[in-house]
Amino acid sequence: MLLLPTGMVAPTQRTLPEFTLERPVSAADAVAAGASPGAVYAQGCSDLFAQFREGLSCRTLVSLERVPELRAVEWDGTTLEIGSGIDHHTGARDPRVREALPGLAAGWGSIATERIRRRATLGGNLMARRTRYEMSVMLCALGAELEFMTPDGTALVSPASLWDRSEPPGGLLRTVRIRDVARLWFGYERSMRPLLTVAAAVREGTVTMAVGSEYTRPYTVAGPLGTDPAELAARLPDAVGDAAGTARYRRHVAGVLLGHLLERRTAEEETSR
């Protein structure tokens, strides 16, 4: 049980105040419904009930279950777009995701439990802004764009920016876009979770590494391909450390895991020749 700001105890969702349920059938209608005061978007809901118990206020619940465009995946050989409403199980097994970025498909399919993967969504994972959720780590390394729809139009933000503000961006997260995929290699290493996870993307001679953990927000560093992994990891900020693991230790582990990922990339390239 968790104490709400009012001091009331909310052990179950049965104590929630009444709210209005909206069930739009298009993204445009969802944005309109979500613009009302106190509106909350709902898709997989695997995290939403926890947020209610933590004090989330809701006057209008906007269900996104009937908005098919939020579950679309598009791949044109250069740019990969993944709808925010796709669940982890489906997204990780989508043939377009596997073709475009097999490393992302593998990493995505390894997170959470089977029960959660079949219900939780990409958008929910990102918008919950919980450090233990892993999709933002992968998307930070990939340099992804998050497209939000608002009544005034669309806006693009980076996954890292979700952690740089006190509140989530306004509007509806429609899609996650990854560009220049044809020249991109990606790998994800979570063997040291919860202490540390490492995502690595190699594009046009540059290595981008994102580091996350159960307890700290993701941090990203980049350098030329060929840079010693330990040297690249040494650029991580002191904020990467906490009581569960010092910055020095996390930098060391990040360098080791990055080295493993780059070795995997080399092995894959040799196999494909």
N, C-alpha and C positions, 0 to 999 in steps of 0.2 A: 504494500500500500504506500501511496505517496501523498504528501501534504500539498494541497493546492494553495495558491497565494492567499486565499480567504481563510485558510486554516481548516477548511473542511476536508474530510478524508473521502477519497473516491476509489473504493476498492474494485468497482466494476463499472461497465458502461451504463448500467441501469440507473445510475445517479445523474446522468447527463441531462441538462435542460433540454426542452423540446426544441427541435429545429425543423426547417423546411427542407424537403428533399427535392432536388432538381435532377432530371435525367435527360440532358441534351443528347442530340443525335449527330451533332456536327461540332467541330472545334470552334467555329464562330459563335454558335449558340452557347457553348461551354464558357467561352470568354465573357460573353454578355452576362451569363448567370454568375460567374465568378467575380464580377465587378461590384456586386452588391455588398454592403457592409457586413462583415462577419462571415463571409463565404469561405468555405474550405473545399478544396478539390479532394476527391476520393477515387482511387483506382483499385489497387490490390488490397489495400487496407491492412497489410501485415504490420505496419508501424503506426497506423493512425490511431488505433485504440490506446496504444501506449501514450501517444501524445495527448489524447483526451484525459487520460489519468494523470498526466503531468500538468494539466491546467489549460490545455488548448480550448479556446472559446469558439463556438460554432453556432451561427444563426441560420446559415443555409449550407447544406451539404450538397455539393455538385458532383454527382456520380459520373465518371467518365467511361463506364463500362460499355456504353452504346455509341462510342465515338470511334469508328473503325480506323480512321486516318491516323490515330495515335498509336496504332499497332503496325503501321506500315514500315517496310524495309526497302530502301532503294539503293541500287548499286549500278553505276554506269561505267565502271572500269577505272574511274578516277576518284570519285567522291562516294563515300558511304554515308547514308542517312538512316538512322534508326529511330523509330517512333518512341516517344517517352512512355507509352502505355504497354509496351511489349514486356512480357514477364521474362525472368532470367532463364528459365528452362527453354522457352521458345527461341529467345534471342540467341542463346549460345549455340543452338542447333540449326539456326537458319542457314540454308546453303549459301546465301549471298554474303552473310557475315563470315562464314568459313572460307569462302573463296577469296574475299577481299582481305581479311585479316585473321588467318588461322590462329595466331597467337592471342588475339583478343577473344575469339570464340573459346579457346582452351581456358584462358584465365577467367572469363565470365562464367563458364560452366563449373568452375571449381569453388565458387563462393557459396556461403550459406549451406543450408541443408536441403535435401530433396523437397521436403514439404514447402519450405519458404521459396525455393527457386520456382516452383510451379504457381506461386501466387504473387509474390513481390515483383514490382515493376522497376524498370530502369529509372523512370522519373521519380518514383517514390524513394528509391535508394539515394538519389542525388538531393532531392528537396528536403528529405528528413535532416540532412546535415549532421549526421552522427559520425564521429570519427571511426567507429568500428565498421562502418559500411565501406566497401572497397571500390565501387565503380568510379568514384571521383579520382582515386589514385591512378587508375588506368587511363582515364580520359585526360588527366593533367599531362601525363607523359605523351599522349597522342596529339596534344594540341587541339583538342576537339572544340567545337563551337556549340553552344546551347542556344537554340532559337526559342524565344518566348513570344507568345502572341498576347497583345493587349488591345483594349478598345481603340487605341490610337495607332496601332500598327504592330510591327515586329521589332524585336531587339535581339542582338547577339551578345552573349557574355561568355566568358571562359569558365571552365569548371573551378579554377582556383578562386575566381571572384565570389563564389558562393560562400567562401570562408572569410572574405574580407569585409563583410557587412554584417550588421546586427540582425537584419531581417532578410528573408529570401527575396529575390527579385519579384516584382509584381507581375501578374499575368499568368498565362498557362504555358508550361514547358511543352512545346510541340514535338521537337525532334532534336537529336544529337547528330551533329554533322562532323565528319572527319574527311579532310581534303588530302589530295596528293597521295592517295593510298598506294598507288602502283609503285611508288618509290620508297615505301615505308616497310620496315621490319619492326615487329613488336613482340615482347615477351614479358611474362609476369611471374614473379617468384614470391610465394607466400608460405614457404616452409618454416619461417621464423615467426609467423603470426602466433599470438597477438603482439609480440614485441615489435615486429617490423614486417612490412611488405614492400617490395620494390617492383616498379614497372619501368621498362626501358624501351625507348623508341629510337630507331636509327633511320635518319632521313638525310640524304644528300651530304653525307660525310659528317653529320652532327649526331651526337648521342644526347638524348634527353632522358633524365632519370627523375621519377617521382617516388617519394618515400612517404609511406603512411604507417600508422599503427593503430592499435585499439584505443589509444589515449591522446594522440596528437593529430592535428589537421595535416593534410598532405603538404609537402614542400618539394619544389622542383628545381633542379640544376641542369645545366647543359654545357657541353664542350665538344671539341673536335673528336671524331672517331679516331681511336689510337691513344687517346689520353688514358693514363693509368687509372683504372677504376677507383683505387684508393684516393688518388688525387682529386678526381671528380667528386667523390663522396665527401672529401674534406671541405668542400664548398657549401655543404649543408649548413643552415644557420643553427645557432645554439638552441633555438626554440624547438629543434627536433628532439631534444632530450627532456626528460621529466623524472619523477620519482621512480618510475618503473624501469628506466634505462637512461643512463647519462648520454649527453650529446656525443661524447667521445666514443662510447661503445656503439651507439647506433650508427655513427659514421663508419666505424670499422666493419660492422655487419653489412651495412649497405654496400660498401666497396666489395666485400666478398661475394654478395649475391649478384651485384652488377657484373662482376667477373664471370660468374657462372652463366648469366644470361648471354653475355657476349660470346662466350665459348659455344653456347648452344646455337647462336646465330651462325658462327663460323662452320660448325658441323652441318647445319642445314644447307648452307651454301655449297659445301663440298659434295653433299649428297645429291643436290639438284643438278650438278654439272654433268 
